[in-house]
Amino acid sequence: MCAIRASEARDEPTVERKADHIRINLNEDVSAKGVTSGFERYRFQHCALPEIDLDRVDTGTAILGRRLGAPLLISCMTGGVPEAGKINMALARVAQELHLAMGLGSGRVLLESPDVLPTFDVRPLAPDALLFANLGAVQLNRGVTPEQCKRLVGLLRADGLVLHLNALQEALQPEGDTVFGGLLDRIGELCGALDVPVIAKEVGWGISADIVRGLFEAGVAAVDVAGAGGTSWSEVEKHRMDDPVRRQVAAAFADWGLPTADALRGARRAAPEGIIFASGGLKDGMDVAKAVALGADLAGLAGPFLRAASESEDAAFGLAVEIVEVLRTVMFCTGSATIEDLRRTPRLVASTASFRAASEILRLRTADAGQFLDITDEVLAVVARSGIRDGVVHVFSNHTTGAIRINENEPLLISDFQRLLERLAPTGGYEHDELDRRPGIPADEPRNGHAHGRHLLLSSSETLPLVAGEVTLGSWQRIFFIELCSSRDRSVTIQVVGS
């Protein structure tokens, strides 16, 4: 019987694995299958009269205290082997020339084998670039200490440390590290120990809104959602496998992951003030512009730069210039003079093909009859998790004695509402409460004709507009579940429909 995986295997040198990854990425089809980045679902509306001059369009931005020529990240890729060194040197010169951000490959190999430093050490070539060191987050559970992380950052003279989250990749590797238990706490401890920013990054399967919130609460300075739609590392690992069963296991995940555009929208809703990077399947300057318009502070490309740099430094430089010029032209043709203007543009619209729906059930325990339970925050959280940006939000009570209404959450006003309902549908005097006339009812059936009557005066649901990711409640409007009967376990269906 063949072993599908051997979690404790450590016999393949890390350096050899790095060489395999470069070779496979350059020579094999390792793109995700059946899932896209999601950016193709959006288009910019052309502005025929932008009312700005093209030569006044400024693609510059500031990230983590560094001024960049464009919100473009040459994303974390490689290091540790001679061919990686050549690629990193070429990309570093591009980053320096155009004032871009750059990430290096995982520094685990550097901690294990300091002699490979020349394949990572690009700071002399890019003294002004925003430079990120990189390490697998799971290594914090494998004994890598904050002091070692400081040493890694110091060796590379980096401006920050990226911790990449690659649970699926580690699960598929025969030599993978899969001890992810308690890892968020280790990340939080590292954030407190380092004197440079820590960035959490996926490797191509996306980070959902709830995880984004948890990472920021732990102390990270930024999150790179790194969604699905580009290179699939399950496909990369598949090409490293000889065992046919394990190859089939890896192949099952070719369409795994959260599309980058969806992950980005969810992350921005989860962390409105957080620094969000978007990578994963971005191909060109148009995708970069769409990512910025959807809320990204920085847009990252890895595969296109890897292929270009493996060809020549001139090819990598040409790709970067092309991306920035497409971005600049998009800004001009949407009337966006600055990157901040592009982030706020109303001219990025979803195609009808992206119309979809998401729903969740909210479980409540009410306290007593007449309670006005404010569920606004819970509804907004469901909207954020849905990733839907434009449409409607429908909030529906699954009960005939529990209503949904919108009004102001002011205690005296709520007392007025309660007295009003009592006057309009007072307790007692209902045929519904004459239990001997209702066959087949349980012995504990409540006498709640008044609750049904009050519900008839209210409503089972409310529908709210969702515009550009915001539920358009008025300044004082809140969403209430109104308990009309007695203390109960209740459920509310929240459905978000749109694009």
C-alpha positions as CSV (number, residue, x, y, z in Angstrom):
1,M,0.0,0.0,0.0
2,C,1.6,3.3,-1.1
3,A,2.0,6.1,1.4
4,I,0.2,9.3,0.3
5,R,2.4,11.5,2.5
6,A,5.1,11.3,5.0
7,S,4.8,14.3,7.3
8,E,8.1,13.7,9.1
9,A,10.2,13.3,6.0
10,R,13.0,15.8,5.8
11,D,15.4,14.0,3.4
12,E,15.2,16.4,0.4
13,P,17.5,19.4,0.7
14,T,15.7,22.7,0.7
15,V,18.1,24.0,-2.0
16,E,17.1,21.2,-4.4
17,R,13.4,22.0,-3.8
18,K,14.1,25.6,-4.7
19,A,15.7,24.6,-8.0
20,D,12.7,22.3,-8.7
21,H,10.3,25.2,-8.1
22,I,12.0,27.5,-10.6
23,R,12.3,24.8,-13.3
24,I,8.6,23.7,-12.9
25,N,7.3,27.2,-12.9
26,L,9.2,28.0,-16.1
27,N,8.6,24.8,-18.0
28,E,5.3,23.3,-16.9
29,D,1.6,24.4,-17.0
30,V,1.1,25.2,-13.3
31,S,-1.8,27.6,-13.7
32,A,-4.9,27.1,-11.6
33,K,-7.6,25.1,-13.4
34,G,-11.3,26.0,-13.2
35,V,-10.8,29.1,-11.1
36,T,-9.8,32.6,-12.2
37,S,-8.5,35.7,-10.4
38,G,-11.9,37.3,-10.8
39,F,-10.6,40.6,-12.3
40,E,-12.1,39.6,-15.7
41,R,-15.5,40.2,-14.1
42,Y,-14.9,44.0,-13.9
43,R,-14.5,46.7,-16.5
44,F,-13.7,50.4,-16.4
45,Q,-16.3,52.8,-17.8
46,H,-14.5,55.1,-20.2
47,C,-14.5,58.8,-19.3
48,A,-14.5,60.8,-22.6
49,L,-13.8,64.1,-20.8
50,P,-11.4,63.3,-17.9
51,E,-10.7,67.0,-17.2
52,I,-7.1,66.3,-16.3
53,D,-3.8,66.4,-18.2
54,L,-2.1,63.0,-18.8
55,D,1.3,64.5,-17.8
56,R,-0.2,65.4,-14.4
57,V,-1.4,61.9,-13.6
58,D,0.7,60.6,-10.7
59,T,1.0,56.9,-10.2
60,G,3.1,57.3,-7.1
61,T,2.0,56.1,-3.7
62,A,3.3,55.7,-0.1
63,I,3.4,52.3,1.5
64,L,4.8,51.6,5.0
65,G,6.7,54.9,5.1
66,R,8.3,54.5,1.6
67,R,7.4,56.5,-1.5
68,L,6.9,54.3,-4.6
69,G,6.7,55.2,-8.2
70,A,3.6,53.0,-8.6
71,P,1.6,50.6,-6.3
72,L,3.4,47.7,-7.8
73,L,5.1,44.8,-6.0
74,I,7.5,42.4,-7.7
75,S,6.1,39.6,-5.5
76,C,8.1,37.1,-3.4
77,M,9.5,34.4,-5.6
78,T,12.9,32.8,-5.2
79,G,16.4,32.5,-3.7
80,G,18.9,29.9,-2.6
81,V,20.2,28.6,-5.9
82,P,22.4,30.3,-8.5
83,E,19.6,30.7,-11.1
84,A,17.5,32.4,-8.4
85,G,20.3,34.8,-7.7
86,K,20.4,35.9,-11.3
87,I,16.7,36.4,-11.3
88,N,16.7,38.4,-8.1
89,M,19.6,40.7,-9.3
90,A,17.7,41.5,-12.5
91,L,14.5,42.3,-10.6
92,A,16.2,44.3,-8.0
93,R,17.7,46.6,-10.7
94,V,14.2,47.0,-12.1
95,A,12.7,47.8,-8.7
96,Q,15.4,50.4,-8.1
97,E,15.1,52.1,-11.4
98,L,11.3,52.4,-11.2
99,H,11.0,52.9,-7.4
100,L,8.9,49.7,-6.9
101,A,8.5,47.2,-4.1
102,M,10.1,43.8,-4.2
103,G,9.8,40.6,-2.2
104,L,12.4,37.9,-1.9
105,G,11.9,34.2,-1.8
106,S,11.6,32.2,1.4
107,G,14.6,32.8,3.7
108,R,14.4,29.4,5.4
109,V,17.2,28.1,3.2
110,L,19.3,31.1,4.2
111,L,18.8,30.4,7.9
112,E,19.8,26.8,7.2
113,S,22.7,27.6,4.8
114,P,24.1,31.1,5.2
115,D,26.4,30.5,2.3
116,V,23.5,31.1,-0.1
117,L,23.3,34.7,1.0
118,P,24.6,36.0,-2.4
119,T,21.4,34.7,-4.1
120,F,19.3,36.9,-1.9
121,D,21.5,39.9,-1.2
122,V,20.0,42.5,-3.6
123,R,20.1,45.6,-1.3
124,P,23.3,46.9,-2.9
125,L,21.5,46.9,-6.3
126,A,18.3,48.4,-4.9
127,P,19.2,50.8,-2.1
128,D,15.9,52.7,-2.4
129,A,13.5,49.9,-3.1
130,L,10.9,48.8,-0.5
131,L,12.3,45.3,0.1
132,F,10.7,42.4,1.9
133,A,12.3,39.4,3.4
134,N,10.1,36.3,3.4
135,L,9.7,33.2,5.6
136,G,7.1,30.4,5.9
137,A,4.9,31.3,8.9
138,V,4.8,27.6,9.9
139,Q,8.5,27.8,10.7
140,L,7.6,29.8,13.8
141,N,6.0,26.5,15.1
142,R,9.2,24.6,14.0
143,G,11.5,26.5,16.3
144,V,12.4,29.6,14.3
145,T,12.7,32.3,16.9
146,P,12.1,36.1,16.7
147,E,15.9,36.5,17.0
148,Q,16.4,34.4,13.9
149,C,13.8,36.4,12.1
150,K,15.6,39.6,13.1
151,R,18.8,38.1,11.8
152,L,17.2,37.2,8.5
153,V,15.8,40.8,8.1
154,G,19.2,42.2,9.1
155,L,21.2,40.0,6.7
156,L,19.0,41.2,3.8
157,R,18.7,44.8,5.1
158,A,15.0,44.4,4.4
159,D,12.2,46.9,5.3
160,G,9.8,44.2,6.4
161,L,9.2,40.5,6.8
162,V,6.6,38.6,4.9
163,L,5.2,35.5,6.6
164,H,3.7,33.3,3.9
165,L,0.8,31.0,4.7
166,N,0.9,27.9,2.6
167,A,-1.1,25.2,4.5
168,L,-2.2,23.4,1.4
169,Q,1.2,23.3,-0.2
170,E,2.8,22.0,3.0
171,A,0.0,19.3,3.2
172,L,0.9,18.1,-0.3
173,Q,4.7,18.1,0.0
174,P,6.1,14.8,1.3
175,E,8.5,16.9,3.4
176,G,5.9,19.5,4.3
177,D,5.5,21.2,7.7
178,T,1.9,20.9,8.7
179,V,2.1,22.0,12.4
180,F,-0.2,25.0,12.1
181,G,-1.8,24.7,15.5
182,G,-1.5,27.9,17.6
183,L,0.3,29.7,14.8
184,L,-1.7,32.9,15.1
185,D,-0.3,33.4,18.6
186,R,3.2,32.9,17.3
187,I,2.6,35.5,14.6
188,G,1.3,37.9,17.2
189,E,4.4,37.4,19.3
190,L,6.7,38.0,16.4
191,C,4.9,41.2,15.5
192,G,5.6,42.5,19.0
193,A,9.3,41.5,18.8
194,L,10.3,42.8,15.4
195,D,11.1,46.5,14.8
196,V,10.1,46.2,11.1
197,P,6.6,45.6,9.7
198,V,5.3,42.0,9.4
199,I,3.1,41.2,6.4
200,A,1.0,38.1,6.2
201,K,0.7,36.5,2.8
202,E,-1.0,33.5,1.2
203,V,0.7,31.8,-1.8
204,G,-2.2,31.6,-4.1
205,W,-5.3,30.3,-2.4
206,G,-6.6,33.5,-0.8
207,I,-7.2,34.8,2.7
208,S,-10.8,35.1,3.8
209,A,-12.2,38.1,5.6
210,D,-12.4,36.4,9.0
211,I,-8.7,35.5,8.8
212,V,-7.8,39.0,7.6
213,R,-9.4,40.4,10.8
214,G,-7.6,37.9,13.0
215,L,-4.2,38.7,11.4
216,F,-4.7,42.5,11.9
217,E,-5.8,41.9,15.5
218,A,-2.6,39.9,16.0
219,G,-0.5,42.9,14.9
220,V,0.5,42.4,11.3
221,A,1.1,45.7,9.4
222,A,-0.4,44.5,6.1
223,V,-2.1,41.4,4.5
224,D,-1.5,40.2,1.0
225,V,-4.6,38.2,0.1
226,A,-2.7,36.3,-2.7
227,G,-5.8,34.7,-4.1
228,A,-6.4,32.0,-6.7
229,G,-6.3,32.4,-10.4
230,G,-2.5,32.4,-11.1
231,T,0.1,29.9,-10.3
232,S,-1.3,27.0,-8.3
233,W,1.3,25.6,-6.0
234,S,-0.7,22.3,-5.8
235,E,0.0,22.0,-9.5
236,V,3.7,22.8,-8.9
237,E,3.9,20.2,-6.2
238,K,2.1,17.7,-8.5
239,H,5.0,18.0,-11.0
240,R,7.5,17.1,-8.2
241,M,5.8,13.8,-7.4
242,D,6.5,10.3,-8.8
243,D,3.8,8.5,-6.8
244,P,0.6,8.4,-9.0
245,V,-1.7,8.4,-6.0
246,R,-0.1,11.5,-4.6
247,R,-0.2,13.2,-8.0
248,Q,-3.9,12.6,-8.1
249,V,-4.3,14.0,-4.6
250,A,-2.5,17.2,-5.7
251,A,-4.5,17.4,-8.9
252,A,-7.8,17.5,-6.9
253,F,-6.9,21.0,-5.7
254,A,-6.3,22.6,-9.1
255,D,-9.4,24.7,-8.7
256,W,-9.0,25.3,-5.0
257,G,-9.0,28.8,-3.5
258,L,-10.7,32.2,-3.3
259,P,-10.4,34.3,-6.4
260,T,-8.1,37.2,-5.8
261,A,-10.7,39.9,-6.6
262,D,-13.2,38.4,-4.1
263,A,-10.5,38.0,-1.5
264,L,-9.5,41.6,-2.0
265,R,-13.0,42.9,-1.6
266,G,-13.7,40.8,1.5
267,A,-10.4,42.0,3.0
268,R,-11.1,45.6,2.4
269,R,-14.5,45.3,4.0
270,A,-13.0,43.4,7.0
271,A,-10.2,46.0,7.5
272,P,-11.3,49.3,6.0
273,E,-8.2,51.1,7.3
274,G,-5.8,48.2,6.9
275,I,-3.0,48.0,4.4
276,I,-4.1,45.4,1.8
277,F,-1.9,43.9,-0.9
278,A,-3.5,42.0,-3.8
279,S,-1.6,39.3,-5.7
280,G,-2.5,36.0,-7.3
281,G,-3.3,35.8,-11.0
282,L,-2.6,39.5,-11.9
283,K,-1.3,39.5,-15.5
284,D,-0.8,43.1,-16.5
285,G,-1.4,46.8,-15.9
286,M,-5.1,46.5,-16.4
287,D,-5.4,44.0,-13.6
288,V,-3.2,46.2,-11.4
289,A,-5.5,49.1,-12.0
290,K,-8.6,47.0,-11.2
291,A,-7.0,45.8,-8.0
292,V,-6.3,49.4,-6.9
293,A,-9.9,50.4,-7.7
294,L,-11.2,47.4,-5.7
295,G,-9.2,48.6,-2.6
296,A,-5.6,47.3,-2.9
297,D,-2.8,49.5,-1.6
298,L,-0.2,47.4,-3.5
299,A,-0.7,45.0,-6.4
300,G,1.8,42.1,-6.8
301,L,2.9,40.0,-9.8
302,A,5.2,37.0,-9.5
303,G,4.9,34.6,-12.5
304,P,5.0,37.3,-15.2
305,F,8.2,38.8,-13.7
306,L,9.8,35.4,-13.1
307,R,9.3,34.5,-16.8
308,A,10.5,37.9,-18.0
309,A,13.6,38.0,-15.7
310,S,14.5,34.5,-16.8
311,E,14.6,35.8,-20.4
312,S,16.6,39.0,-19.6
313,E,16.8,42.0,-17.4
314,D,15.6,44.1,-20.3
315,A,12.5,42.0,-20.6
316,A,11.7,42.4,-16.9
317,F,12.2,46.2,-17.2
318,G,10.0,46.4,-20.2
319,L,7.2,44.5,-18.4
320,A,7.4,46.8,-15.5
321,V,7.3,49.9,-17.7
322,E,4.3,48.5,-19.6
323,I,2.4,47.8,-16.4
324,V,3.0,51.3,-15.1
325,E,2.0,52.9,-18.4
326,V,-1.2,51.0,-18.7
327,L,-2.0,52.0,-15.1
328,R,-1.3,55.6,-15.9
329,T,-3.5,55.5,-19.0
330,V,-6.4,53.9,-17.1
331,M,-6.1,56.6,-14.5
332,F,-6.2,59.3,-17.3
333,C,-9.2,57.7,-19.0
334,T,-11.2,57.4,-15.7
335,G,-10.4,61.0,-14.6
336,S,-8.2,59.8,-11.7
337,A,-5.3,62.1,-11.2
338,T,-3.9,60.2,-8.2
339,I,-3.8,56.6,-6.9
340,E,-6.2,57.7,-4.2
341,D,-8.6,59.0,-6.9
342,L,-8.5,55.6,-8.6
343,R,-9.3,53.9,-5.3
344,R,-12.4,56.0,-5.1
345,T,-13.5,55.8,-8.7
346,P,-17.1,54.9,-9.5
347,R,-16.0,53.9,-13.0
348,L,-15.1,50.3,-12.2
349,V,-18.2,48.2,-12.8
350,A,-19.0,44.6,-12.5
351,S,-20.2,42.7,-15.6
352,T,-23.6,40.9,-15.4
353,A,-21.8,37.6,-15.4
354,S,-20.6,38.3,-11.9
355,F,-24.1,38.4,-10.5
356,R,-24.4,36.1,-7.5
357,A,-25.9,35.5,-4.1
358,A,-24.7,34.6,-0.6
359,S,-26.6,33.9,2.5
360,E,-26.1,33.0,6.2
361,I,-28.3,32.2,9.1
362,L,-28.0,34.4,12.2
363,R,-28.8,32.5,15.5
364,L,-30.2,34.6,18.3
365,R,-31.4,34.1,21.9
366,T,-33.9,36.8,22.9
367,A,-34.4,37.9,26.4
368,D,-38.1,38.6,26.7
369,A,-41.2,39.9,25.0
370,G,-40.9,43.4,23.6
371,Q,-37.1,43.2,23.2
372,F,-35.7,45.3,20.3
373,L,-32.4,43.4,19.5
374,D,-30.0,45.5,17.4
375,I,-28.5,43.1,14.8
376,T,-26.9,45.7,12.5
377,D,-23.3,44.7,13.1
378,E,-24.0,41.1,12.5
379,V,-25.7,41.9,9.2
380,L,-22.8,44.1,8.1
381,A,-20.4,41.2,8.9
382,V,-22.3,38.9,6.7
383,V,-22.2,41.4,3.9
384,A,-18.4,41.8,4.3
385,R,-17.9,38.0,4.2
386,S,-20.0,37.7,1.0
387,G,-17.6,39.9,-1.0
388,I,-20.6,41.3,-3.0
389,R,-20.1,45.0,-3.6
390,D,-23.3,46.2,-5.4
391,G,-26.8,44.9,-5.0
392,V,-29.3,44.4,-2.1
393,V,-29.3,42.9,1.4
394,H,-32.4,41.1,2.5
395,V,-32.9,40.4,6.2
396,F,-35.7,37.9,7.0
397,S,-37.1,36.6,10.2
398,N,-38.0,33.0,10.1
399,H,-40.8,33.4,12.7
400,T,-44.4,34.7,12.8
401,T,-43.9,36.3,16.3
402,G,-40.5,37.9,15.6
403,A,-40.2,40.9,13.3
404,I,-37.5,42.8,11.4
405,R,-37.6,46.6,11.3
406,I,-35.3,49.5,10.8
407,N,-35.4,52.5,13.2
408,E,-33.3,54.4,15.7
409,N,-31.7,52.7,18.6
410,E,-32.6,55.2,21.3
411,P,-33.9,53.8,24.6
412,L,-36.8,56.2,25.1
413,L,-38.0,55.7,21.6
414,I,-37.9,52.0,22.0
415,S,-40.1,52.3,25.1
416,D,-42.5,54.4,23.0
417,F,-42.6,51.6,20.4
418,Q,-43.3,49.0,23.0
419,R,-46.2,51.0,24.4
420,L,-47.5,51.7,20.9
421,L,-47.6,48.0,20.1
422,E,-49.4,47.2,23.4
423,R,-52.1,49.8,22.5
424,L,-52.6,48.5,19.0
425,A,-52.6,44.8,19.8
426,P,-53.1,44.4,23.6
427,T,-52.5,41.2,25.4
428,G,-55.5,38.9,25.7
429,G,-58.9,38.5,24.0
430,Y,-57.8,36.4,21.0
431,E,-59.5,33.3,19.7
432,H,-56.0,32.0,18.9
433,D,-55.5,31.7,22.7
434,E,-58.5,29.5,23.2
435,L,-56.4,26.4,23.1
436,D,-59.3,24.0,23.6
437,R,-60.6,25.0,20.2
438,R,-57.2,24.1,18.5
439,P,-56.8,20.3,18.1
440,G,-53.4,18.7,18.1
441,I,-51.4,21.5,19.8
442,P,-48.7,20.7,22.4
443,A,-49.4,21.2,26.1
444,D,-46.9,24.1,26.4
445,E,-48.4,26.1,23.5
446,P,-48.2,29.8,24.5
447,R,-51.2,32.1,24.4
448,N,-49.6,34.6,22.0
449,G,-52.4,35.9,19.8
450,H,-51.2,39.4,20.6
451,A,-47.7,38.5,19.3
452,H,-49.1,37.4,16.0
453,G,-51.2,40.5,15.8
454,R,-48.3,42.8,16.4
455,H,-46.2,40.9,13.8
456,L,-49.0,41.6,11.3
457,L,-48.5,45.3,11.9
458,L,-44.7,45.1,11.5
459,S,-42.9,43.0,8.9
460,S,-40.9,39.7,8.5
461,S,-38.1,41.4,6.5
462,E,-36.3,44.5,5.4
463,T,-34.3,45.0,2.2
464,L,-31.4,47.4,2.1
465,P,-29.4,48.8,-0.9
466,L,-25.7,47.8,-1.1
467,V,-23.6,50.4,-3.1
468,A,-19.9,50.2,-3.6
469,G,-19.5,47.8,-0.7
470,E,-21.5,49.9,1.7
471,V,-25.0,49.1,3.2
472,T,-26.7,52.5,2.8
473,L,-28.2,52.9,6.2
474,G,-29.0,56.5,7.3
475,S,-27.0,58.1,10.0
476,W,-29.3,56.9,12.8
477,Q,-30.8,53.8,11.2
478,R,-30.3,50.4,12.8
479,I,-31.6,47.0,12.0
480,F,-33.7,45.3,14.8
481,F,-35.0,41.8,15.4
482,I,-38.1,42.4,17.6
483,E,-39.2,39.7,19.9
484,L,-43.0,39.8,20.2
485,C,-43.7,36.6,22.2
486,S,-41.2,35.5,24.9
487,S,-37.6,34.5,25.4
488,R,-36.8,32.2,22.5
489,D,-34.1,30.8,20.2
490,R,-34.5,32.6,17.0
491,S,-33.0,32.6,13.5
492,V,-32.7,35.3,10.9
493,T,-31.8,34.6,7.2
494,I,-29.5,37.2,5.7
495,Q,-29.1,37.1,1.9
496,V,-26.9,39.3,-0.1
497,V,-27.6,39.4,-3.9
498,G,-25.6,41.4,-6.4
499,S,-22.2,41.6,-8.0
